[in-house]
Amino acid sequence: MFPVFIDYATPSSFESERDRQLLGLSANRRRPVRFHARVVREIFPFRLALQALGEVVWSDDSWMGSADYQHAILDPVITVHPDRVFFEAFSQDQSAYGLVIADRDLFETDGDVQTGTTNVDFTGWLWAALAEMRSSRETWLRVEPEGIEVKTIAAGGRYEAKVDLPDHWVRGFLQLQAAMAMPGTRVRCRPVDLLSPIRYLRYTKAKVSPRAMRYEFPPDEEARLVLEPFEEVFPLRDAEHNYDEFRTIRTWGRRRLRLLEPLLPYADDVEIYLKGRALPSFYAVRLPGLTFLLGLSGWTSKRWTGTGSFDLLVSNEPVDEVLLERTLQHLQLQYTANETELTEVLACDKPTASRLLAALCRRGLAIYDVQTRRYRHRELFESPIDEFELYPPDPRREAADRLVAEGQVRIDACNIRETRKQQRLKTPEGKVTRDVIYRDWVISGTVCELPEGSTEIVVNDTGRIIFGKCSCPFFEDNLMNHGPCEHMLALFDASSDQRKDLPSSVDAQS
C-alpha cells in the first residue's frame, strides 16, 4: 500500500448568491498552494469541464469501481503554473483519467499566487453543486490550504485523512500518464463525428461480444470509426492520416466515451491519440479557453496478457540518477521543457532525454502536456516513490524481450480459428440479424534452443493468451498456473503483425 496523507482545514464549498458565486477548493495543508482569481470569461465551459472531471471520479456505473476499489479514491490534484492551471483525477477502477487544462488568461488573480501541486477536497456533494454555477453571476475560484468559512449546510467533506492506495493503483495512474508521451496515431476530428457513435451506443446496447471499437485508416481516404459487432461505420470527416496501406487500431471500453458527451456540443474540435491495439487512448476536447483530456486504459486485469499490461507500456531501463536530478531541477525552474531543450541543457542525445523525462513521469514528478507536447513539473505525491518496489522487474518479460530482439523466435504457423453465431442485434433502425464472428489465433513456433514447433499459444480476439504449451521446464512444472513462460511471451510479441483485426460480423446468410 502507498500511503497518502491529506489535511484539510475545512471542507470545500460552493456559495451562490444573487450576483456572485464562489467555488472554494480546500487544499491539502501539507502541500500549500494559493490561487485566488475571478473567472473573467468562459464560465460555462469551465463548469462543464469540472463537472466532467467529477463524473470521472464519482460516476457509479457498470464499468466503474467495484467494491474492491471503493477505498482507493484519491482526491483530485490541482497544479498551478504561471501559464496554466491543471485539474486531474483518476477513476476508482483505474480505467479512466480526466484532466482539465485551463489557460491562465481565463482568470484575473487577486493577491499573491503560490504555484505548486496539491490535493483538493472534491466531494460528491460539491460535484453536484457545480450544476448551480451560472455565467450570469460574477464567479470566483479560491484554492488555499486555510479553507474558507462554510455557510452551506451539509457541505460534506473531511478534515484529515490517510488514504492507502494499492501499489497497482499508483502504478496504473503513473503509467497511464507516462503513456501520453508514447508515439502513436494522432487524428483530429469534428466533435459531431465523435458524438454520433456515442449517441448510437446510448440507445443501442450490445448484449454479445465482441464489443470493441475500431479505427480504420484506408489509404487516400478519411479515417473512420467502426462499432462492433454491428459493424456500424462512422466516417470522421476531414480526419486526415498519412498511412499508405490499410491500418486498423482496435480499442475497448467504448462506453466510457460518454463522459465526453456533455462537452462535445460546445467543443471546437477533438484530437484523438491512439497508442496502439488495446493500448491507452486519449481524447482532447478543445473548448474555448480550456481543454478536457480523457485518458482511457486499454488494459485487461491480468498482468501477463502481453499488450494488456500496465507494466509493458514504459521501459524499465535504468537512467543516470545524476542526470535525472538535473532534469528535475530544470523543470522546477522552467516549469516546462521538451526533449530538444533538454539535450542542450544536459549535453545528451535525444533518446536519453526522452528516457529521463519518462522516468520523471513514472515517479510522479512530471506530467506530459499533450496540447503543447511538452513535459511539466508536477509532484503528484508528497512522499518519494520507491521505484523498485512499485515497478518490480519481471524476469520472464525481460527474457522474452531479449529473445525477440536477438531474432531467436521463428513463427512456424499462425492460423485463424473462426466460430460464427447468428445473433439478433438491436439498432436504432430496428433489429437486424448478423453472423457474429469469434476468432482465435493458433500460433506455433520455434524459440531459441527448444525443439522445433514445441511452443504454441492461442490468442483470442481481445489479445489475451487463453491457452499455451511449451517444452521448457517452467511450463512443465507450472503449466499455465503462473501465466505463460518467456517463450510463449516471445512468440506472442513476434506474432503481433500477423494477428490482424478483421470485421466482427457479416450479414446473416440465408
N, C-alpha and C positions, 0 to 999 in steps of 0.2 A: 504494500500500500504506500502511496505517496501522500504525505500529509500537507494540507494547505490551510493556513491559519488566516482567518478573516476577522476583523474587528470593526464594527460599525458603531458610531456614536449614537445615531438614530436611524430609523428606517428611512428609505427613500419615500418620496411622496409626490403627488401631483395636486396642485392647488389651482382651482379655476374660479375666477371672479368675472364680473361683468365685462371688463375691458382688458383684463390681464390674466395670464396663466403662467404657472411656474412649474417646470419639471426639475425637481430637486433630487439628484442622484447621490446617495451617501456613499462615499469612497472608503476603502479599507484604510484604517488609520495607521496600519503597519507600513503602508506604501502611499504616502500622501501625494495627491495631485490636486491642483486647484484650477478651475476653469469656470468663470462667471461670464456669461455672454447673453446678449439679446439676439434672437433669431430674426435677422432682418429681411430674409426672403426665403421662398420655397418651404414654407411651413408645412404645407400639405404633403409634399413628397417626403419631407423629414419624418413626419408622423407615420406615413406608410412604411418607410424603411425600418423604423424602430418597431412597429407592430410585426413586420415580417421577421425581425430578429427574435421577438418574443414568441412568435409561432414556432421557430426552430427549437427554442428552449422548452416551451410549456405545452406544445401540442401533445395530445394523448390520442393516438390512433393505432391502427393495427400494425403499422410499420414502426411505431415509436416504442419507447422504452418498456421492456418487460419488467417484472418485479425485480429481476437481477440487477437492473441498472438504476432503480429509483433513487438509491442513495448517492449515486455518482453524478451529482449535479454541481457544476462549478459556475458560480455567478459570472455574468458577462464581464469581459475585460475591456477597459477603455484606455486608449493610448492618445495622449495629446502631444502633437508635434507642432512646430511653428507654422506649417503649411496645411496640415490636415488633422482631422480627429477620426479615430478608428473605434468602432464598437464591434466586438466579436464574441461569438458564443458557439458552443458545441452542443449537439442534441444529446439526450440521455442515452440513446442506444449507439452512439458513435457514428451514425450513418449520415449525418448532415452537419454542415458547418456554415454559419452565417457571419457575414462581415459587412458592416456599414462604413463606407468611406465618405466623409463629409468634408468639403472644401472649407477652409477657414474663413473665406470671404462670405460664407453664409451667416457668420456671427459678427457681432460688434461687441468686443470684450469689455469687461468692466473690472478695473483693478489689475493686479498682478496675475500673470498666468504661470503656474508651476507645471512644467511639462513632465512627462513620465507615463508610466503604466500602472494601473491599479484595477482591482475588482470593484464593482459597484453592486449595491443591493438592487435586485431587479426581480421582484416577486410576481406571482401570477396576478395578484391584485393590481399592481402597477401596470402590467401589460394590458389588462382590461381597461384601466382608467385612461390609457392613451387615446381611446376612441372619443374622448371628450375634447381633445385638442382641436381648436378651430383657428383657421388662418385669419379670421376677422378680429382676433384678440392679439394684443401685444404678448409675445411669447419669450420666456426666459428659460435658459438652461443653466443649472448650477451643479457643478461637480466639486465636492470638497469633503475632506475627512471629518470636519467638525459636525456636519449634518445641519439640518435646519429644524426649526420648531414644527412639529407635525400638527396641523389643525384638522386634518381629515380623520374622522373616527374610523377605526378598524382598517387602518392603512396596512397592517401586516408588517412583515419584515422581522429581522432579528438583530441582536446587538453584537454577539460574539459567537463564533463557531469554529470548529475544526472539521474540515471536510477530508475524509480519507478516500482518495481516488485510486482505483485499481491501476496497477502498472500498465495493463493493456489499454486502459482508457487514456492515460497520459501519452503512451507510445503512439496510439492511434491519432490523437489530436496533433502531436508534433509532426508525425509522418505525413498526415494529410496536408498540413501547411507547407511542408518541405516539397510535397508533390506538385505544388503550384508552379514551382520553378522548373519542373521537368520538361524536356522537349515534348512536343505533341502537335496535334492539329488544332488550328485556330480558325474559326469561321464566324463571320458576323452575319446576323440575320435580322429581319424585321420582327418587332415584338408580336405582331399579329400572327406570324407564321409559327411561332412557338406557342402562342395561346391556343391555336387550333387543335393540336394534339392533346393539350391539357384539358380542354373542354370536352374533347372526344372521350377521354378516359374518365371524366367526371360522370358521364351518363352511360358509359359502356364499360362494364367490369368483366374482365376475362376470368372465367372460372376454371380454365385449364391452362397448363403451361404449353409452350414457352411464353414468357411474359417480358421478353427483352424489348429493347428499343434500338433499332439500327440506324446509324448514319451512313448513307451511301454517297460516294463521290464518283459519279461517272465522268470519264474524260470529256472535256469540252461541253459539259452541261453543269447546271447549278446543282448544289448539294441538295439532298432530300432526306427526310426522316421517315422511317417505316415502323409501325407498331405491330408487334407480334401478339397473338397468332393470326390477327385479322389480315395482315399484310396490307394494311391501310397506309397509303403513301401521302405524305405532306411535303410538297415542294417548299424549299427555302429560297424564296425569290431573291435574286441578286447576291446569293451566298456563293461567292467565287472560291475556287481552290486551284491548286497547281498540280494535282495528280494527273499523270499522263497514262495511267492504267486504272481500271476499276478498283476501288478500295472500299472496304466496309469496316466500320468500328461499332462493335456491339456493346451496349451498356445495360445495366439492370437498375432496379429501384426507381422506375419512372414515376410512380405515384407521388414521390417526394417533390416532383416539379411543381405540384400545385401550390407550394409555398410561394411561388413567384406570381401566381395568378392575379392577386390584387394589384401588383406593381405594373404589369405589362401594359394595361390600357393607357398608362401615363408615361411610359418609357420612350426614350428617343431611339434606342437600339439595344441589341443584346449581343454580347460576344460570348461564344461557346468555346471552351478549351477542353479538348478530348485528349487524354493521356494514353489511350490505347484500350484494347479489348479487356473489359472487366476491370479496368483501372479507373482512378478517380476522374470525374468530370466537373467542370466549373462553369457557372453561368453568371456573367457580369451584366446586370441590368442597369443601364445608364439612365438616370433621372436627372432633371435639372439641378445642378449643384452637388450631386452626390451619386454614389454607385452602391447597389446592393449586390454582393457576391454570395452565391450559394455554391458550396462545395459538396459534392455527393460522392461517397465512397463506392467503389465497385467491388468490394471485397466480400468473400464469404467468411464464415466464422472459423473455419479450420485454418490453422497456421500453415499446414503442409500442402495446401492445394495450389501450389505454383503461383499463377498470376493472381490468386485470390488472397494474397497475404499482405498485411501492412508492412511486414519486415522485408519484403523483396523490392520495395519501391526505391529506397535510397541506399546507396552503398555504405557499408560499414568500414570502408577503408580508412585507416588511421590518418590523422592530419598532424602537422607540426604544431605543437601547443604554443610555441613562441609566436609563430605567425598568426595563430588563431587569436591570441590575446591582442596582438597589434591590429587585427581586423576588427575585433570588438571595440577597441579604443577609437579607431577611425569612425565606426558607425556611431558611437556615443557622441563624438564631436560634431559630425556632419549630419547625423540622423539618417542619412540615406546614401547608398552607393551602388555601383554595379561592377561586374567583373572587369570591365575595361579600366575603370578608375583604379581598382584595387591592384591591377598588375603594375601600374605606375607607382603606387604608394609602397607596395611591398617588393617591387622588382622581381616579380614571379610571373610564370606563364598563366594563360587564361584557365586551363583545366585546374591548376592548383587553386586559383582564386575561386572558381566555382565550387570546389570541394570545401574550401574554408567557409564560404557563405552558407552552403548546405548544412555543414556541421553546426553552425550557429542556430539555424532553424531547428535542427534536431535537438538541440539543448534548450530550446525555448528562449533564445536570446535575440532572435531576429524574425522578421516576417517578410514575405515576398509580396510586393505591391504589383498585382497583375496589370493594373492600369498603366503605370509608368515603367513597368518591367525593371524595377529596382528593389533592392533589399533595404529594409528599415530596421532600426534598432527597436526592440520591444522585448522586455524581460517579462516573460509570462508568469514565472513563479518567483517568490521571494527567496526560496532556498535553491541552491545549485542542484543540478541533476547529476546523479551517478550514472554516467552514460553506459558503463559496462554492465551495471545491474539492469538498466532499462532496455538495453539492446544487447542481450547475451549472444555470443557467437553461435551460429548453427553449423556444426561440422558437416552435416550432410549437404546443406545448401552450398557451403563453400566448396566442398568436393565436387558437387555437380557443376558449379560454375567453371571450375578448373577443367573438368573433363570436356565440356563444350568448347572452352577457349582453346584447348590443346588439340581439338579435332579428333578426339577419341570416341566419338559417337557416330554410328552409321545407322540410318533408317533402312531397314530391310523391307518393310511393308507398312502402309498407312491406309487402311480401308474404312469406309463408312458403313455402319450398320444402321439401317433405317427401319422404323416401325411407323405405320400410318394408322391413324384412328379418326374415324369420321365424327365430327363434332358440329353441334348446332350453336352458332355464336351469335350473341346479341349485338346489334349495331344500331346506330341512330336511325338507319333506314329500315330496320326490322331484322328478324333472324335470318341468318344465312347458314348454309351447310358447306363445310370445308373439310378437306383431309388435312389434319394436323400431323406434321412430320416430327418424329422424335429421332434424334441422331446420336450415335456414339461413334467415336473413332477408336479403332483397334490398331494399336501401333506396336510393332515388334522391331527389335533392332539388336545391334551388337555394340557393347560398351566395353572399351579398353580390353583387358585380357580375358574377359569372360567368354565362354563358348558362344559360337555364332548363333544368333537368334534366341538366346536364353533369357533376354529381358523383354517383357511385354507389359503394356498398360492399356487400360480402357478409359477414355476421357469422355465425359458426357458433354452436352451442348452448352453447359454453363462453365466449362473449363475446369471441371473438378475430376481428379483421378478417383474413379469409383472401383477399380479393380486393378491388380497387377501381380506379376510374378517375376522372380529373378533367381538365378542360381548362386547368388552371393550369400555368405554366412549370415549377414544381418537379416535378410528375408527368411532364411531357413529357420532362424531362431525365433523371429517375432511375427512372421507373416506380415499382415498389414495392421497389426495392433498398435504399432507406434508410428504409423504413417509409412510412406514409400521410402525405399532406400535411395542412396545417392545416384545409383544407376537409373532408377525409374525417373527421378527428378531430371537427370541429364537428358534422358530420352524425351521427356515431356517438353523441355526447353528447345531441344533440337528440332522437334516436330511442329513447332508453333506455326511456321509458314505454310505447312501442308494442311492444317486444320482450318478450312475456310468456312466463313459464315454464309449460309445459304438460306433461301426463303423458308419460313417456318410452316407454311401451309400452302395448299393449292386448291383450286376449285374442285369440289367433290365430283368423283367420276359417276356417271350414270349407272 
